[in-house]
């Protein structure tokens, strides 16, 4: 059994997988604002649910820059230098606990789910914040694993600001006063497409990906803004830089836990090879 933990800015999802990829029971709880409370609740959940069972690995996804098991900075949770690896060590005995960025993991899963794995794909989650995962040849790119595309500085409304500060799901709710599921206006969705497009003007020329995959809560409504987003990119990108294929995540809100599963398999294989 493999245990996966998707730590989001507002909620945490814990799930198990069989080694052949069958998703088991899922547990959700609000993510505590304080990292210490998060550790207490997560440890309790893992022990009560999986204690005494044969677990090969636990993979914990965190929404921030992760270096050697330490969350250097989780913007939406305001956690800084949170040593998650040490805090969760031994939670299930000798079972290894692996820590990785949530968008990297989601990108891993969604890239593996494509019919053909491309040389370079970018996964973008538009949810509480905006996260990016850069995947090369079906693996998290080791040189770009610390990239934070949501922090890209771009112009919007006459001001240079971070991409996620005007295009995340949280901001969309604040600006339009509605959750994405309640937005019916085509004009509003066109405006949302414009907001989302701004970060791609940085990422596409820089990385020139083969595929862009959009997930997260706003990714669930991909069909509402996809055509307008592609039209904006075609109009404004330089002629010699093609618009990459842009697709919806196959598991917009479960991509992270599937990524945890693949990451666990890769890590266990690398360890034994």
RAHUPE-V993001 format. One record per run of one state. SS is the DSSP state (h for helix, s for strand, l for the rest). FROM is the first residue (numbers start at 1). LEN is the number of residues. If there is no record, write none. Layout:
# RAHUPE-V993001
SS&FROM&LEN  SS&FROM&LEN
This chain:
# RAHUPE-V993001
l&1&1  s&2&6  l&8&3  s&11&7  l&18&5  s&23&8  l&31&4  h&35&16  l&51&6  s&57&6  l&63&2  s&65&3  l&68&2  s&70&5  l&75&4  s&79&5  h&84&5  l&89&7  s&96&6  h&102&11  l&113&7  s&120&7  l&127&3  s&130&7  l&137&2  s&139&2  l&141&8  h&149&3  l&152&1  s&153&4  l&157&2  s&159&4  l&163&1  h&164&4  l&168&1  h&169&8  l&177&3  h&180&3  l&183&3  h&186&22  l&208&3  s&211&5  h&216&4  l&220&2  h&222&15  l&237&8  s&245&4  l&249&6  h&255&18  l&273&1
